[in-house]
Amino acid sequence: MVEPDNDTDAAVQVPVHAEVPRRDFISSAAMGGGLVAGYGTLAVMAGRYLYPSGQQPRTWMFVTSLKRMAEGASLEFQDPTGAKIVIARQGGKGDVGDFIALSSVCPHLGCQVHWQSHENRFFCPCHNGVFNPQGKATGGPPAAAGQSLAHYPLKVEDGLLFIEVPTESLISRREA
């Protein structure tokens, strides 16, 4: 039997159970819990955005009387959720077909869209986005991307114009 040489075959002692200091364990557990909470919140918000539960509650809101809005005029409207809408009068018959209500936020980069009655178009000044009277993009980056402005339903009752809008945003706001 050969005796081990102390210089080359010395046994290395490895502790069987390495102790983790209590402070390191607690801080690691706290960091792990924070990550789980953060990513969990992100997952819930993404799920609500990608898969909304049913229809949002909607209501009809008064806009203006037909007499107060001349043909070719437009007005800006903000719904209860904060969405900006442009309502344009494009005809003079006195019925709902004279009006159109579109999102006034350009789908390209979110700039403000304006009705230009003399050009018979909606125009976004940020990148020269042009939309026809029905809100379909006909020029600029929105046309290249095939984008359109979102429509809002309108109705006329007793000479008054009403718009149907959501009453609650996707992300609920808390009142202080």
C-alpha positions as CSV (number, residue, x, y, z in Angstrom):
1,M,0.0,0.0,0.0
2,V,1.3,3.4,-1.0
3,E,1.1,6.2,1.4
4,P,-0.2,9.5,0.0
5,D,2.3,12.2,-0.5
6,N,1.3,15.2,1.6
7,D,2.4,17.7,-1.0
8,T,0.4,16.5,-4.0
9,D,-2.5,14.4,-2.7
10,A,-3.5,16.4,0.3
11,A,-7.1,16.1,1.1
12,V,-9.1,19.3,0.8
13,Q,-11.6,19.7,3.5
14,V,-14.9,21.0,2.1
15,P,-17.6,21.8,4.6
16,V,-20.7,19.6,4.0
17,H,-23.2,22.3,4.9
18,A,-22.2,25.9,4.1
19,E,-24.0,28.3,6.3
20,V,-25.8,31.3,4.8
21,P,-25.8,34.3,7.0
22,R,-29.3,35.3,8.2
23,R,-28.9,38.8,6.8
24,D,-28.0,37.5,3.3
25,F,-31.0,35.1,3.3
26,I,-33.4,37.8,4.3
27,S,-32.2,40.3,1.8
28,S,-32.3,37.6,-1.0
29,A,-35.8,36.7,0.0
30,A,-36.9,40.3,0.0
31,M,-35.4,40.9,-3.4
32,G,-37.1,37.8,-4.8
33,G,-40.4,38.9,-3.3
34,G,-40.1,42.3,-4.9
35,L,-39.4,40.8,-8.3
36,V,-42.4,38.5,-8.1
37,A,-44.6,41.4,-7.0
38,G,-43.3,43.7,-9.8
39,Y,-43.6,41.2,-12.6
40,G,-47.0,40.0,-11.2
41,T,-48.3,43.6,-11.4
42,L,-47.0,44.0,-14.9
43,A,-48.6,40.7,-16.0
44,V,-52.0,41.8,-14.5
45,M,-51.8,45.2,-16.3
46,A,-50.8,43.6,-19.6
47,G,-53.6,41.1,-19.3
48,R,-56.2,43.8,-18.7
49,Y,-54.9,45.7,-21.7
50,L,-54.7,42.7,-24.1
51,Y,-57.8,41.0,-22.9
52,P,-60.3,43.5,-21.5
53,S,-63.3,42.0,-19.7
54,G,-66.4,42.7,-21.8
55,Q,-67.6,46.1,-23.1
56,Q,-66.8,49.3,-21.4
57,P,-69.8,51.2,-20.0
58,R,-70.9,53.8,-22.5
59,T,-73.3,56.7,-22.4
60,W,-74.7,59.4,-24.6
61,M,-73.4,62.9,-23.8
62,F,-74.7,66.3,-25.1
63,V,-72.4,68.1,-27.4
64,T,-74.1,71.2,-28.8
65,S,-77.3,72.3,-30.5
66,L,-77.4,72.1,-34.3
67,K,-78.1,75.9,-34.5
68,R,-74.8,76.7,-32.7
69,M,-72.6,74.8,-35.1
70,A,-72.3,76.2,-38.7
71,E,-71.5,74.0,-41.7
72,G,-67.7,73.6,-42.0
73,A,-67.2,74.3,-38.3
74,S,-65.6,71.9,-35.9
75,L,-65.2,71.7,-32.1
76,E,-63.0,69.8,-29.7
77,F,-64.6,67.5,-27.2
78,Q,-63.1,65.5,-24.3
79,D,-64.9,62.5,-23.0
80,P,-65.0,61.3,-19.4
81,T,-61.9,59.1,-19.9
82,G,-59.9,62.0,-21.2
83,A,-59.9,61.0,-24.9
84,K,-59.8,64.0,-27.2
85,I,-62.4,64.0,-30.0
86,V,-62.9,66.4,-32.9
87,I,-66.5,66.8,-34.2
88,A,-66.9,68.4,-37.6
89,R,-70.1,69.6,-39.4
90,Q,-69.6,68.6,-43.0
91,G,-73.2,69.2,-44.3
92,G,-76.2,71.5,-43.8
93,K,-79.3,69.2,-43.9
94,G,-79.8,69.3,-40.2
95,D,-79.4,65.6,-39.5
96,V,-76.8,63.2,-38.0
97,G,-75.3,62.7,-41.5
98,D,-74.0,66.2,-41.4
99,F,-71.6,65.4,-38.6
100,I,-68.6,63.2,-38.0
101,A,-66.8,62.5,-34.7
102,L,-63.3,61.2,-34.8
103,S,-60.4,60.8,-32.4
104,S,-58.3,64.0,-32.6
105,V,-55.2,62.0,-31.8
106,C,-53.1,61.0,-34.8
107,P,-52.5,57.2,-34.8
108,H,-48.9,57.8,-36.1
109,L,-47.4,59.6,-33.1
110,G,-50.3,60.9,-31.1
111,C,-50.2,64.6,-32.3
112,Q,-53.4,66.7,-32.4
113,V,-55.4,66.4,-35.6
114,H,-57.5,69.4,-36.8
115,W,-60.4,69.7,-39.3
116,Q,-59.6,72.0,-42.2
117,S,-62.9,72.8,-43.8
118,H,-61.4,74.8,-46.7
119,E,-59.3,71.7,-47.7
120,N,-62.1,69.3,-46.7
121,R,-59.7,67.1,-44.7
122,F,-58.3,66.4,-41.2
123,F,-54.7,67.4,-40.9
124,C,-51.9,66.4,-38.5
125,P,-49.2,69.1,-38.5
126,C,-46.5,66.9,-36.9
127,H,-45.6,64.9,-40.0
128,N,-48.1,66.2,-42.6
129,G,-50.6,63.4,-42.0
130,V,-53.7,63.9,-44.1
131,F,-57.1,62.2,-43.5
132,N,-60.2,62.4,-45.7
133,P,-63.5,63.6,-44.2
134,Q,-64.3,60.1,-43.0
135,G,-61.0,59.8,-41.1
136,K,-59.1,57.5,-43.5
137,A,-55.5,58.4,-44.0
138,T,-54.7,59.7,-47.5
139,G,-51.2,61.2,-47.0
140,G,-48.1,61.2,-44.9
141,P,-46.9,58.5,-42.5
142,P,-50.4,57.4,-41.4
143,A,-51.3,56.6,-45.0
144,A,-48.1,54.6,-45.5
145,A,-49.1,52.6,-42.4
146,G,-52.7,52.2,-43.4
147,Q,-54.0,54.0,-40.3
148,S,-57.3,55.7,-39.7
149,L,-58.8,57.9,-37.0
150,A,-61.2,56.2,-34.5
151,H,-64.9,56.9,-35.0
152,Y,-67.5,57.8,-32.3
153,P,-71.2,57.3,-32.8
154,L,-73.4,60.4,-33.0
155,K,-77.2,61.0,-32.8
156,V,-79.5,64.0,-33.2
157,E,-82.6,64.5,-31.0
158,D,-84.8,67.6,-30.9
159,G,-82.2,69.7,-32.6
160,L,-79.4,68.6,-30.2
161,L,-76.3,66.7,-31.0
162,F,-75.2,63.8,-28.8
163,I,-72.1,61.6,-28.8
164,E,-71.7,58.0,-27.4
165,V,-68.5,57.8,-25.3
166,P,-67.1,55.4,-22.7
167,T,-67.6,56.4,-19.1
168,E,-64.7,54.5,-17.6
169,S,-61.0,54.3,-18.7
170,L,-59.1,51.0,-19.0
171,I,-56.9,52.0,-16.1
172,S,-59.1,53.2,-13.3
173,R,-58.2,56.6,-11.8
174,R,-58.5,57.1,-8.1
175,E,-60.0,60.3,-6.8
176,A,-58.0,61.8,-3.9
